[in-house]
Amino acid sequence: MPDADVFRWAVLGPGSIARRFVRELPASRTGVLVAVGSSDAARARALADEAEAAGGAGAARGAG
């Protein structure tokens, strides 16, 4: 898919709504998770790992 057709998402706060969103994002034709942020780096990493396991590629990991 051309780069202009990609909608890049960042998720801040790895709560239950974010987890549901991340699980469903791979079904999107244009959405890609590019970043996960949280004040707790371990929780951000865990959500990024879940995104990769669900089929999301390239989830950046970080805290902030």
Wavefront OBJ file of the C-alpha trace (Angstrom):
o trace
v 0.000 0.000 0.000
v 1.416 3.444 -0.846
v 2.726 5.368 2.152
v 0.123 8.121 1.630
v -2.665 5.558 2.160
v -1.394 4.512 5.599
v -2.925 5.990 8.752
v -0.401 5.823 11.571
v -1.745 5.381 15.106
v -0.124 6.008 18.472
v -1.746 4.712 21.639
v -1.203 6.505 24.941
v -2.239 4.663 28.056
v -2.348 0.867 27.783
v -5.760 0.337 29.374
v -8.549 -2.027 28.381
v -9.912 0.169 25.570
v -6.426 0.540 24.070
v -5.925 -3.228 24.229
v -9.188 -3.869 22.382
v -8.253 -1.250 19.781
v -4.796 -2.775 19.268
v -6.258 -6.284 18.866
v -8.607 -5.067 16.118
v -6.184 -2.743 14.296
v -4.645 -5.484 12.095
v -8.085 -5.904 10.483
v -7.842 -2.321 9.217
v -6.798 -1.909 5.608
v -5.016 1.392 6.265
v -4.220 1.609 9.998
v -0.793 0.820 11.434
v 0.305 1.068 15.059
v 3.570 2.993 15.209
v 3.899 3.925 18.895
v 2.747 2.974 22.363
v 3.245 5.283 25.307
v 2.673 5.086 29.027
v 4.131 6.521 32.204
v 5.003 2.880 32.973
v 7.520 1.615 30.398
v 6.794 -2.039 31.219
v 3.083 -1.587 30.442
v 3.910 0.195 27.175
v 6.237 -2.659 26.211
v 3.569 -5.233 27.094
v 0.981 -3.524 24.878
v 3.489 -3.221 22.012
v 4.209 -6.952 22.385
v 0.466 -7.685 22.272
v 0.186 -5.593 19.103
v 2.969 -7.562 17.438
v 1.386 -10.854 18.505
v -1.963 -9.702 17.065
v -0.334 -9.069 13.717
v 0.579 -5.399 14.060
v 3.990 -4.588 12.672
v 6.423 -1.967 13.796
v 4.967 -0.882 17.125
v 7.503 1.441 18.695
v 8.013 1.067 22.396
v 8.412 3.858 24.851
v 7.367 5.687 27.934
v 6.552 9.245 28.408
l 1 2 3 4 5 6 7 8 9 10 11 12 13 14 15 16 17 18 19 20 21 22 23 24 25 26 27 28 29 30 31 32 33 34 35 36 37 38 39 40 41 42 43 44 45 46 47 48 49 50 51 52 53 54 55 56 57 58 59 60 61 62 63 64
